[in-house]
Amino acid sequence: MSRTDLLSEFWLDRWLPSWMKPYTRLARWDRPIGILLLLYPGLWGLALASTSLIPLKEVLLFVIGTILMRGAGCTYNDLVDHKFDARVSRTATRPLPSGEITHPQAIIFLIIHLFLAAFILFSFSTSAIQIGFVVLILVALYPWMKRITYWPQAFLGLTFNWGVLLGWAALNGQISIIPFLFYSAGFFWTLCYDTIYAHQDREDDLLLGLKSTAITLGDKTRPVLSLFFLLMILFLIAGGIKADLKWSYHLVVALVILHALWQLKKLNINDSSSCLQLFKANHWIGLIIFIGIILGKK
């Protein structure tokens, strides 16, 4: 059965001219889950570094910067993977493999995103700027990992949670063990949700010769993800203790545990639709942790 990961109707399309619509899909604006999963670690970092209320200016800059970097990352990923995407039903209708957008147009779109994101980055502290440039190396390497290793999800974990360090440095001007503990928690969290996501493409990846944790773990996915979720929780607890967060934070972590247990119970690696829904549900974990940090600081 043919399937696609593009929405048949995207609400923003009602107000956009027709020539812009393929670009919103290239940047994945029609699928905000990726923006949320990238944004929450940055918000964790800002919340951890704040002495009182999180500065609204930094929150807005992080939201805009996340949208830009998500768009840049997706565009770059599609430029690298367009030949593979054209051979997979879920991705064949994307703007690049379908021919709605040409390669030169996508490259210009990518450059615009990076330029605007850099403009935001240079408004932060020197250490935050340095951290921001380091993550560009990870972003550039990530699309190639599925050709090299069965653990590209681990590389995504290193990339997607960089915002914790950036958010902390943007307000503190320096780094400490605290954001690294939450970065480690985010790393294992990403391993969990992106492995679940990868099970949608397991058969196609095997045919194309691509690699993923979904392939290497197979039927062992549930017990291994149980371990990853446990490590995520342990790092969240350690981070909360090191940051001297109050009891309310640890109470919220209990909700994260319940959500992780629910995911493990519901997981069916042979049901693509179920895997997608569980993947999307992970935005609740990001939000719960963010709220927990705020409550724990009071």
C-alpha positions in Angstrom: 0.0 0.0 0.0 1.3 3.4 -0.9 1.9 5.8 2.0 3.4 9.2 2.4 4.6 11.3 5.4 3.2 14.5 3.9 -0.1 15.8 5.1 -2.8 16.0 2.4 -3.7 19.4 3.7 -1.6 21.8 5.8 -3.4 24.7 7.5 -0.8 27.3 6.5 -1.3 26.5 2.9 -4.6 28.3 3.0 -2.8 31.7 3.3 0.4 30.9 1.3 1.0 31.4 -2.4 1.3 28.2 -4.3 5.0 28.6 -5.0 5.8 28.7 -1.2 3.9 25.5 -0.3 6.7 23.0 -1.3 9.2 25.0 0.8 7.1 24.6 4.0 7.1 20.9 3.4 10.8 20.9 2.7 11.3 22.6 6.1 8.8 20.2 7.7 6.5 23.0 8.9 3.7 20.6 8.3 5.2 18.2 10.9 6.0 20.4 14.0 6.9 17.3 16.1 10.5 17.6 15.0 10.6 21.3 16.0 9.3 20.4 19.4 11.7 17.6 20.0 14.6 19.9 19.0 13.3 22.9 21.0 12.6 21.3 24.4 16.3 20.5 25.3 17.1 24.2 24.6 14.3 25.2 26.9 15.6 22.9 29.5 19.0 24.6 29.3 17.4 28.1 29.6 15.2 27.0 32.6 18.2 25.4 34.3 20.4 28.5 33.9 17.7 31.0 34.9 17.8 32.4 38.4 14.1 33.4 38.3 11.8 33.7 35.3 13.2 32.6 31.9 13.9 35.7 29.9 11.3 36.0 27.2 13.8 37.3 24.7 15.9 34.2 24.8 12.9 32.0 24.6 11.7 33.7 21.5 15.2 33.5 20.0 15.4 29.8 20.7 12.0 29.2 19.2 12.9 31.0 16.0 16.3 29.5 15.9 14.9 26.0 16.4 12.5 26.5 13.5 15.4 27.8 11.3 17.8 25.0 12.2 15.1 22.3 11.8 14.4 23.7 8.4 18.1 23.8 7.5 18.7 20.3 8.8 15.7 18.8 6.9 16.7 20.5 3.7 20.3 19.3 4.0 19.2 15.8 4.9 16.9 15.7 1.8 19.7 17.0 -0.4 21.9 14.1 0.8 19.2 11.5 0.7 17.1 12.5 -2.3 18.0 9.3 -4.3 17.0 7.0 -1.4 13.9 9.1 -0.7 12.7 8.6 -4.3 12.7 4.8 -3.8 10.6 4.8 -0.6 6.9 5.3 -0.7 6.8 7.3 2.5 9.3 9.9 1.3 9.0 9.8 -2.5 6.4 12.6 -2.5 8.7 15.0 -0.7 9.5 18.2 -2.6 13.1 17.2 -3.7 12.6 13.6 -4.9 9.2 14.5 -6.5 10.8 17.4 -8.4 8.7 20.2 -6.9 11.9 21.9 -5.8 15.2 21.8 -7.7 18.6 21.2 -6.1 19.7 24.8 -6.6 16.5 26.1 -5.1 17.0 23.8 -2.1 20.6 25.0 -1.6 19.5 28.6 -1.7 16.8 27.8 0.8 19.4 26.1 3.1 21.8 29.1 2.9 19.0 31.5 3.9 18.1 29.4 6.9 21.7 29.1 8.0 22.3 32.9 7.6 19.3 33.8 9.7 20.2 31.2 12.3 23.7 32.6 12.5 22.3 36.1 13.0 20.4 34.8 16.1 23.4 32.8 17.4 25.7 35.9 17.3 23.3 37.6 19.7 24.4 35.2 22.5 27.5 34.9 24.6 30.9 33.9 23.2 30.7 30.4 24.7 27.2 29.9 23.3 28.4 31.0 19.8 31.3 28.4 20.1 28.9 25.7 21.1 26.6 26.6 18.2 29.3 26.3 15.7 30.4 22.9 17.1 26.9 21.4 16.6 27.1 22.4 12.9 29.7 19.6 12.5 27.3 17.1 13.9 24.5 18.4 11.7 26.7 18.1 8.6 27.7 14.5 9.4 24.4 13.1 10.6 22.8 12.2 7.2 25.8 10.1 6.3 25.7 8.0 9.5 23.0 5.6 8.2 25.4 4.6 5.5 28.2 3.9 8.0 26.8 2.7 11.3 23.8 0.8 12.6 23.6 3.5 15.3 22.7 6.7 13.4 20.1 7.3 16.1 22.9 7.7 18.6 24.5 10.4 16.4 21.1 12.1 16.2 21.0 12.1 20.0 24.3 13.9 20.2 22.9 16.5 17.7 19.3 17.0 18.7 20.1 17.7 22.4 22.8 20.3 21.9 20.3 22.9 22.8 20.7 22.1 26.5 24.3 23.2 26.4 23.5 26.2 24.2 20.6 27.3 26.4 22.8 27.1 29.5 25.7 28.9 27.9 23.4 31.6 26.5 22.5 32.7 30.0 25.5 31.6 32.1 28.3 32.4 29.7 30.0 29.1 30.7 29.4 25.4 30.9 29.1 23.0 33.9 28.3 19.4 34.7 24.6 20.3 35.1 23.6 20.8 31.5 25.8 17.8 30.5 23.7 15.5 32.8 20.5 16.7 31.1 22.3 16.4 27.7 23.0 12.8 28.5 19.4 12.2 29.5 18.3 13.7 26.2 20.7 11.5 24.4 19.1 8.3 25.7 15.7 9.8 25.2 16.4 10.4 21.5 17.8 6.9 21.1 14.4 5.7 22.3 12.1 7.8 20.2 14.1 7.7 17.0 14.5 4.0 17.2 10.7 3.7 17.4 10.5 6.1 14.5 13.0 4.0 12.5 10.9 0.9 12.7 8.6 2.5 10.1 11.3 2.3 7.5 13.0 -1.0 8.6 12.1 -3.0 5.5 12.8 -0.2 3.1 16.2 0.5 4.8 17.1 -3.2 4.4 16.3 -3.1 0.7 18.3 0.1 0.2 21.3 -1.1 2.3 20.8 1.6 4.9 21.4 1.0 8.6 19.5 1.9 11.8 19.0 0.8 15.4 15.6 -0.6 14.3 17.5 -3.1 12.1 20.3 -4.0 14.5 18.0 -4.4 17.6 15.0 -6.1 15.8 13.0 -8.2 18.3 15.3 -7.0 21.1 14.1 -3.4 20.7 11.8 -3.4 23.8 14.3 -4.6 26.3 17.1 -2.4 24.9 14.8 0.6 24.9 13.8 -0.2 28.5 17.5 0.1 29.4 17.8 3.4 27.5 14.7 4.8 29.2 16.2 3.8 32.6 19.5 5.6 31.8 17.5 8.7 30.8 15.7 8.6 34.1 18.9 8.2 36.1 20.5 11.1 34.3 17.4 13.2 34.9 17.5 12.4 38.6 21.3 13.0 38.8 20.8 16.3 37.0 18.0 17.4 39.3 20.1 16.6 42.4 23.2 18.4 41.0 21.0 21.5 40.1 19.5 21.4 43.6 16.0 21.2 42.2 13.2 20.8 44.7 11.0 17.8 45.4 8.4 18.9 42.8 10.9 18.3 40.0 11.4 14.7 41.1 7.7 14.2 41.4 7.4 15.3 37.7 10.2 12.8 36.8 7.8 10.1 38.1 5.4 11.2 35.3 8.2 10.7 32.8 8.7 7.2 34.1 5.0 6.5 33.7 5.0 7.8 30.1 8.1 5.7 29.3 6.4 2.6 30.7 3.3 3.4 28.6 5.4 3.6 25.5 7.1 0.3 26.2 3.8 -1.4 26.8 2.2 0.0 23.6 5.2 -0.6 21.4 4.6 -2.8 18.3 7.6 -2.7 16.1 5.6 -4.3 13.2 2.9 -1.6 13.2 4.2 1.5 11.4 1.2 3.6 12.3 1.6 2.8 16.0 5.3 3.5 15.9 4.6 7.0 14.4 2.0 7.7 17.1 4.4 6.7 19.9 7.2 8.8 18.3 4.9 11.8 18.3 3.8 11.2 21.9 7.4 11.9 23.0 6.8 15.7 22.9 5.0 15.2 26.2 8.2 14.0 27.8 10.1 17.1 26.6 7.3 19.3 28.0 7.0 17.4 31.3 10.7 17.8 32.0 10.6 21.5 31.1 7.7 22.1 33.5 9.5 20.0 36.2 12.6 22.1 36.0 10.6 25.3 36.3 8.7 23.9 39.3 11.9 22.6 40.9 13.6 26.0 40.7 10.8 27.7 42.8 
